Amino acid sequence: MVETATSSSCGDDNATPAVAYKRYALGEEKTFDNLFFEEKQQVLQLLGNFESRTGKFAIKGFPYNLDLLLHGPPGTGKTSLIKAIAQYTKRHVLTISSARSRPTSSCSTRPST
């Protein structure tokens, strides 16, 4: 299942879509069992600590969020890692194209006069 949606900018039906995303159903095709990279154990330990709120995630006042920045040329496994993490944590993947998004400051919340 792939869901695709767009949202218009600031409620203007004629505006170019401001944000586009795709939501993929969890699948069995990508797991850590079929990924091989040097930092695999570190990533699994980090995910385990995140899920069980241990390690740095157990510190009172420490934000309970996990952000990963992946970079590299096409074909290096970034998407496979994301799908494996989603499978491991039983979460969905939300893909947002930054080329099509707009900063929220470009939308005025004040009514026009």
N, C-alpha and C positions, 0 to 999 in steps of 0.2 A: 504494500500500500504506500503510495506517495501522495501526499496532499500538497497542493501549491496554492498560495494565497498572496494577494497583494492588498495594500491599504493605500487609499488616496491621501494626498497631502492636505491636512487641515480641513477635511470634510468637503473639499471641492471635488465633485464627481467628474469634472473634466480634466482634473490635474493628472500629471504623470504619476504612476505609482511611486510612493516614497519608500516603501519597504516591501521587499519580496522575500518569501521564505519557503522552504520545503520541509516537510516533516516526514521522516521515514519510520516505518514500523520496525520494531526490534526484530532482528533476524539472527539466525544461528551461523551465518556465513563468516563472521569475523569475531574471533575470540582470541584471548592471549595464548591459547594453545597453538594457534597457527601464525603467530607473530614472533619474529626473531630479531632482536636488537640488543645492543650492549646494556642499555639502561632499563631493561625489562623488569628486573627485580626491584629496582628503585621505584619505578612507576607503580608496581603492584603493592609495594609497602606503603607508598603515599596514599594510594586509593584505599587500602585497608585501614590506615589510620583515619582517613577522612570518613569512611563509612562507620567506623566504630567510635569515632570521636576520641581517639587516643593520640599520643605524641603531641605535637604542637596544637592539634585541634582540641585537646583536652584543657588547654590553658584558658582560665576564666577571662572573658573579654576578648579572646582571639576570635576574629571573624570566622564564621563557619561557612566558608566558600572556598572553592578550589578553582583557580584559574590557571590554564596552561596556554602558552604561546608556542605554536608549532610553525616552523618555517622550513623551507627547502624547495628544491625544484620539483616539478611534477614527477610522480612515480616513486617517491621516497618513502611512502607509507603513512603520510599524515592522515588521510581519510580512513585508512585501515585502523590506525591507532584510535581515532575518534570513535569509530564503530565498535571496536573492542571495549573501549571504556564505557560506552553506552550499554553494551551488553552486560558487562561486569557489574555496573551500578544499577542496572534495570531502569535506565532513564532514556528519554528521547533526545534526538539530535535536532537542533534548530539551526539551519544555515541561513545567514543573512548576508546578502551581497552589499558590501560597503560602497560599491560604485553607484548603487541606486538609492542609497539611504541619504537622508538630509538631516542636518542638525535640528534639534527641537527648537532652537532659537529662531529658525526661519519661519515658524508658525506662530502667528499672533493669536493670543487667546482673548484679546480685547475686541469687543464688537466694533465694527466700522461705523463711523458717523457720517 
